[in-house]
Amino acid sequence: MLKSGSEDFMNVRLNDLTKPKSPGKLVPLRFRPVAGKVLLTSYFGDWTFVSEEEFRGLYQGELSPELEARLTARNFIRDQVDVAKIRDRVLTRRRFLNYGPILHMMVVTLRCNETCVYCHASRANMDQVETDMSRETAERSVDLSLQSTAPRITIEFQGGEPLANFPIVKHIIEYAIEKNRAYGKELEFTMVSNLALMTDEKLDYLIKHKVQICTSIDGPEKLHNKQRVLPSGNAYQQASTWIRRINERYIELGLDPVLYHVEALLTTTRAALDMPKQIVDTYVELGCRSIFLRPVDPFGFAEKTHKVIEYERRRYEEFYRAAVDYIIELNKGGTQVLERFASIFLTKILTGDDPNFLDIRNPSGAGVGGIAYNYDGNIFISDEGRMLHEMGDDTFLLGHVDTAKYRELMTHETVRAALVASNLDAQTDCVNCTYNPYCGIKPENNYTSHGSIQGRTRENAICQVHKGIQDYLFSKLAEDDPTTIEIFRRWTTVRERSHFLQTGTAS
């Protein structure tokens, strides 16, 4: 059974062939032209390359002994498939379906001291204290999060700028640690901050309570300051100074700097597209070992400024390829740094595992993998759902912490609809896609782009991004350069950052 992953390829390459006769020995598979070869993927995530000539033979029902041996080794011959291996892999890749929500995003305030050109967090001015989360709402949010059936949960502080309401951040940490004595879950805390309101006192507290810190760096100082305006000072200098100081604190604690460091994210705007090497060099110089080359989001205020920051996704693909090519070269020279999109996809492609990144999994993490608690107590299937609420659209609202019950949240019709809509095997545009085993879609993104959670995936910019990245990664795998393959495998290595775990007892 041959499933086309590219209609154009079918029309251009195979229009001179007779009606196909699929070799009965093959498992169901999908195909796509990549780097002058044809990529085959199975429904179970196995993959291999064949030449165009070999593929033409397969398409006409021919299977040489040499090719059959190669396909057997890659689990593509039906009667030679290792069923136990496939079963275990499917169970491993879908193990997250046995969990409840792992990520609990708590928006402790909408206030923010920076104004970003692409902001999609629906910020409020620093004097709008009415957008601060109260102690009561914070406690009820924690109570709900600890009811998750997941054995391990992460509470992530978001905003606005969470440091603007630091007393509530502290209260949530201490309250959650105390309440978790009764649950005994593995508990983590993460903060997403621009760091401009950081102080030594706040940092001491966060380090003591093992809070992971994530920030944003948009590239060199001039670009960063142009896109992230700090009226009271220099946004880049504030972020870079605290990144270095936090990383130094981890080293003082005896932690491995390759594993323990500030995570920094890039939002790729139009102004960033011509600066792939400069952006990578900025991250490396700051000691960042991981770079997340994210395109702009279609949510929040970013929609209002898209004429300034948006671009064709083809240009993003060119930027991404140039940046990751450079990252690979740096690794070959001894500088260990990875790109997060690549790491996520390669983990699925090379290891058969799924890192459970909520935005790129099948089905998505909306509601069942993560929940967002707004400052006012409203609960959403995701932070994107919360952003849409701030724009006046309550499609993804699940309830309020004052009245919601955990079971009702998990069985909410919106959560169930999101699960169905993000099941790739139920999506017309995804079911036959060559990258189905490694990809994932967000119903919130479909809704924003097309007015429906089902959406039209092939017209979706995020689909273009995901396909473009996987085309690039598979083209590198097709080159079969041993050093590049080794770098890619290193990027899939999962090392537990156990220092950040709270284990059911107060620290």
N, C-alpha and C positions, 0 to 999 in steps of 0.2 A: 504494500500500500504506500504509494508515493503521494505526499501532500505538498503542493507547491508553496514555497515560502516567498516566491517572487513571480507574479504574473508576467512581468516584463521579460524575465529570464525565460519563462515558458514560451512566450510568443516569439522572441528573437532567436533563441538558441534551438528550439525544438520544433519550429514550424515546418521543417522539412521531414519530420519523422512520421512514421505510420502510427496508428493507434497504439498506445502503450500496453505492454503485457507485463504486469508487475511480477517479478520473481517471487514465487510462492514461499520461498525460504525466508524472506525478509520480514522483520518486525515492522509494524506501522512506523513510518518516519516522515520527517519534513525536510525540505532542502532550501538552500539559498546560495547564490554565487558570492564568493568572498575571495578576494586577492587572486583572481585567476583560477580558482578551484571551486569545487562545489562542496559546501558544508552540509553534512547530514546530521540530524539530531533525532533521537528516539523520544518517545513519549515519557521515558523514564530518566532522561537527562544524559544518556550516552551521546557521544558525538565523534565524528571523524571526518576527514577530508577525502574526496576522490577527485580524480581528474575529470575534465569535461568529457573526454572520450569514454572513461569508465562509466560516467553517469549516463551517457547516451546509451551505452550497452545495457545498464540496469533498466533504463526506461523502456527498452525493447525486449526485456525479459532475459537478458544474457547475464551470466555470472561465471566468470573464469575461476578456476581453482585458486589462483593467487589472490584474487580479490575476495573470494569467499573466506579464505584463511584470515585476511586482514579484518574483514567485517565480523568474523567469529570472535576474534580477540577483543573487539569493541562492543560485543553484545548485540549485534545487529542480525544474527542468524537465529531464526525462531526456535528451531529445535536444539540449539546450543546455548540458549540464554540461561544464565545463572539466576534462577527464579528466587532463590533465597537471598542472593545479593541484592537483587532489585527490590524485593520486599523490605529488607532492612533499610535500604536507602530511602524508599518512599516513607517509611515510618520515621526515619531520622529527619527528613526534609519537612515533614508535616507535624512534627512533634508539638509545635506551638499551638496546634488546634486543641490540644488537651489542656492548655493553660487558660487562665483568665487574663484580663488586662495586666500587662507588665509595666507599661509606661503610664505614669499619672502626672500630667502636666498641670501645674498650679500657677495660674496667672495672679500673682500677688498684688499687682498694680498695673494700671495702664500708663502711669506717669513715666516719662522718659526725658532725660537731659540732653539727648541727641536728636537731631532731625535728619533722617536718612532719605535719600531720593527714591529708594525702592521699598520703603517701610511697608510691611504687610502685617503689622501687629496692632494697627489701629491705636496709635499712641495718644496720650493726653499730656497736656502741659504740666509742668512740675507743681503748679499750685492747685491742681485738681485732685485734692486729697480724697474726694468722694469716690474716686476710682481705686482706692486701696481696699484690699481684702481685709475683712474684720477677723478677730480672733475666733468668733463663733463659726463663721463660714470656713475658716481654715481647719478648725477641729472636725467639723462635719465632713469636709473633703477628705481628711486623713482617715476618719472612721470608715468611709466608703472604700477608699483605696485599699485598706488592710483587709477588707472582706473579699478581695480578689482571690480566686482559687489558684492563682499562680504562686509557686513556692518562693518566688523572688520578685520583688517589685522595685521600681525606680521612681522616686518623686523628683520631678524636674521643675525648678523654679524659673518661670518665664515672666515676661511683661509685655509692653513697657520695659522698664529697667528694674529688675527685682531688688537691686541694692537701694532703690528709692524707698522701699518699704521693708528695710532690713529687720525691724522688730518682729514682723510676721514671719519672715524667713526663719529667724531663730526659734520662734514659738512652734512653727511646724516641725522643725528638726527635733526639738526636745519633746514635743507632744508625741510625734510618731515613734521615736525611740522608746518612750515610756509605754505607749499602747502596744507596741510590738512585742513586749514581754509576754503578752498573752497569746500571741500568734506564732512567734518564733520564726518569722520569715527572714530570708536574706534581704536586707534593705539597703538601698543605695540612694544617695542624694546627688543631684546634678544642678548646676546653675548656669543659665545662659545670660551673660552680662557683657556690656560694653566696657566694663572695668573703670570707667571714668569717675565713679563714686566710691571706688575701693579705698580703704584706709588700712593702716597696719593693724588696727584693732579688729576690723572686720575680717581681714585675712587670717589673723591668729585664730579667730573663732572658726572659720571655714576649714582651715587646716586641721584644727583639733577635732572637728566633727566629720572629717574625711569627706568633704563635699568636692566632687569633681567640678572643674570650672571650664566653661566653654565660652569663647568670644568670637568676634568677627574681625578679620583683617582683609581689606579689599585690595591689597597690593601695596606698592610704594607709598610713601607718606603723602605726596601730592594728590594721588588718586584717592587714597583713603579719606583724606580730609575734605576733598571735594564732594564725596558721596555721603560721608557721615559727619555732619556738621555739629561741632560742639561749641555753642556760643561762648562758653566760659573758658575755652582754651583750645589745645591741640589734641584732637581725638586720637590721632595715630601715636603721639608721644605718650599719652595716658595708657593706651592699650599695650603698646610695646614695652613700656617700663614695667607694668604689672605682670605681663607674660614672663619676662625674664626673672622677676622677683619670685613669682610663684614657682617657676621651674627650679630656681635655686633652693627654695624651701624643700622641694621634693628630694633634691640631691642631698641636702643636709639631713634628711630623714633616712638616708641610705637607700632610696628607691631608685630603680633602674630608669634613667632618663629616656631611654627608648620607649619604655612602656608608660611611664608616668610623666605627663607634661600637659600643659594647657592645650585643649583642642581648639582649633580656630577654623572658622568657616569663611568661604569666599562666596559672595553673590556676584555672578558674572554679568555685569552690565555692558552696554555698548562701548563705553569708554575703556573697558578692560580687554576687549577682544584683540587689540594689537599689542598686548603686553604679556604674553604667556611666560616668557623667560624671566622678565622682571618680577612678576608676581611670585613665581616659584622661588626665585632667589630671595625675595623678601621673607617668605615663610622659613626657608632654610636658615637665613641669618638670624631669625628670631628663635631658632631652636625647635620649630614645629616639625614633628616627624610625620604628620598626616595632613594632607590638603584635600578639602572637599570642594571640587570645582562645580558648584551648583549654578544652574541657569536662574534667571529671575522667575519669580512665582507670579501667577495670575491673580493673586489675592490682595485684598486690602488696598492701601494707598498706592501700591505699585501700579494698579490698573489706571489710576489717574495720571501717572507720569510715564506711561508706556511709550509715548512718542519720543521721550528723551532717552529712555534706558533700554527699550526693546530692540529686537533685531531678528533677522531670519535665523532659524535654527541651523541652517547650513553653516552660517558663520560661527555659531557656537561649536559645531563639530570640528571645524578647522582649528579653532582655538584649543579645543580639548586635545586633539591629536598632537598639536605642536607642544602643548604643555606636558603631556604625558610622555611624549618622545624625549623631552628634555629631562623629565624626572627619571626615566629609565637610564639615560646617559649619566646622570648624577649618581645613581645607584651603582652603575658599572665602575664609576670612579671612587667608590667607597662611601658615598654619602647616603645613608639609609633614610629614605622618605618615601611615602606611598600616597596614592590618590584613592580617596574613599569610594567613589563610584566603582572604580576598577576593582578594589578589594572586595566589595560586595558581590559583584557579578562573577569575579574569578573564584570566589569561595564556592559558589554554586556550580560553576563550570568544571573546576579542577578537583574539588573534593567530594562532590555529591551532597554536601551539607547545605544548610540555609542559615545565614547569620541572623535571621529574624529582624532584618531592618524593615520597619513597619510599612514604609512607603513603597517598597519593592518586594512584595511577597504575594503569594497566591493561596487564599484570598488576602486582601489587604488587612492592615491592622486596625481599620476604623471601628472603634467601639470594642471589639474583642481583643485587640492588642494594646490599645492605648485609649485613654480618656482625658479630656481637657476640662478643668474646673475653672470657670471664670471668676474674676474678683467678686462678682455679685452673687455667686453660688450657682449660676446656671451651668449645666453639664452638657458637653458636646462629644460627638464621636471622635473628634480630632481637633487640633489647634486650627486647622483650616476651616472647620465647621464653626469654630468660635469667631474667626475673622469675618466670615460671611454674616454672622449674627450682628457684628458691629457695623456691618454695612446695611443692616435692615432685613436680612434673610434668615429665617429660623428653620430652614429645611433640616439641619442636622442637630437641632436641639433635642436633648433626651429628657430633661427634667431639671429639678433643683435640689440642692443638697438637703434642704429642709424637709423634703417629702419623699425623695427618691429612695427606692430599695434596690439593693444590688441585683437581685434576680430580675426585677422589672427592667433594669437598665440592659442586662445581657439579652433579654428576650424582646426588647423594644422593636417595634416594626421597622424603625429606621436602621437599627443595627442589622436586622435580618436582610433588609433590602440592600444594604451596603455589601454584605457578604456575597449575596447572589450576583450583584453587579460587578464585583471585583474578582469573581471566579473566572479565570482565563479560559477554562474549558467550556464556559457558557457564553463567551463573548464571540460574536461572529468574526470580528477582525483578529482575534487572538488565538482561536482554537487551532488554526492551521499555521500559525506563525512559527518559524524555525526556532525562535528564541523563547517560545512558550515555557520550556522547563526552567528558565532562569529569570524570568521577568515578573512584573507585577504592575497593577494600575491602581489609581486612587479614584474612587467614585466622586469625591469632592472636586477633583480636577476636571473630570468629565462634565460634571454639573456646571462648573464655572465656564467651561469652554463651549458647551453645546446645549445647556439647559436641561440635561438629563443625566442621571447617574450612570446610565448605560453608555451614553455618549457615542461618538463615532471615532473609534480609537485611531484609525489610520490618518485622521485629520487632526489629531491631538499633538500639540507641540511636545509634550512629555514623551509620547510614543516615539516621535522622531529622535529625541535625545537618547532614549534607551536603546533604540535600534542602532543609532550612530555609534554609541559607545561600544556596543557588543560587536558591531562590524569591525571596529578598530581592534578590539581585543582579540577577536578570532583571526584577523589578518596577521597580528603578531604571532599568534599560535601557529598559523599556517607557515610562517617563515621558519619556525622550529629552531630558532637560535638558542642554544643551550643556556647561555648566560641570561637571556631575557626570560626564558622559562623558569629558571631558578629564582629570579627576582619576583616573578609573578607568584610562584609557590610561597615565597617568603611573605608576600602580601596577604596570603590566605591563612597564615599561622595565627591561631587564636591562643593568646596567653591571658590567663585570668588575672585581672587587676584586683587581687584579693584585699589589698590595703583599703580599698574604698567600701568594703562590705561591712555593714552592721549586722551582727548575728543574733539579734533578739535580746540583747542585754545592753543597757546604757553604757556608753564609753566613759 
